[in-house]
Amino acid sequence: MRLGRIASPDGVAFVAIEGDDGDARAKEIAEHPFGTPTFTGRSWPLSDVRLLAPILASKVVCIGKNYAAHIAEMGGEAPDDPVIFIKPNTSIVGPRVPIVRPPSSSRVDYEGELAAVIGRPCKDVPAAQARSAILGYTVANDVTARDLQQADGQWTRGKGFDSFCPLGPWIETEIDPSDLEIRTELDGAVVQRSRTSLMVHDIGAIVEWISSIMTLLPGDVLLTGTPEGVGPMTAGQEVSVVVEGIGTLTNPVVDRN
Ligand code: MG
């Protein structure tokens, strides 16, 4: 099932998206999308509604340095344990919402990533049981002010600006995430292309590691790291991250005045 969130005629609605591209419909879910959803009976053509970020996260926990070729391009060493950091939930935006480059940075990079969305409260989840903790998967862009990240020595400012965590277009609940193509396009040119099978720490290991540190709540989002090919975006460009079997997340880039 594809689960999303839309701007509905009377507010915001969780929806299940059914049907193929041309005539897909967004069916309104009563209450929340966790567990087995029930439906209100209202639906809209997907082409008539605006998709929002598919979930409201209490936190976004991210893995750094999780593809060997990206570690190499950054000039670092592969860590034994996953390196994690948190992006504030206020950095989340949905599809088509502009990524805003702050004036304090002169280099804002895209980082295309697969994201896992947590489906239930959980702690100390063994890797073999990670699937039971996950609602589904979506697409993320771990936008990073590279110069500020490097200047600060830690990553909160460089990765925490409003709009620095585009998510979407929806959550795919029925997909095996272990070997999907992940691709980033800048103004249509492919700048990152890899496969999720090349992660250093796979989804199970990531869930086990993070949940050994902190309780995860329904809707929390785990970013699984970016492959090689990271690079800067400038105002006026458009960036798309595509994960095979999930969808395409596209955002324009603007400068904050
Ligand atoms: Mg990243």
Residues whose N, C-alpha, C, O or C-beta is under 5 A from the ligand:
A	BS01	MG	I63 E111 D142 G225 T226
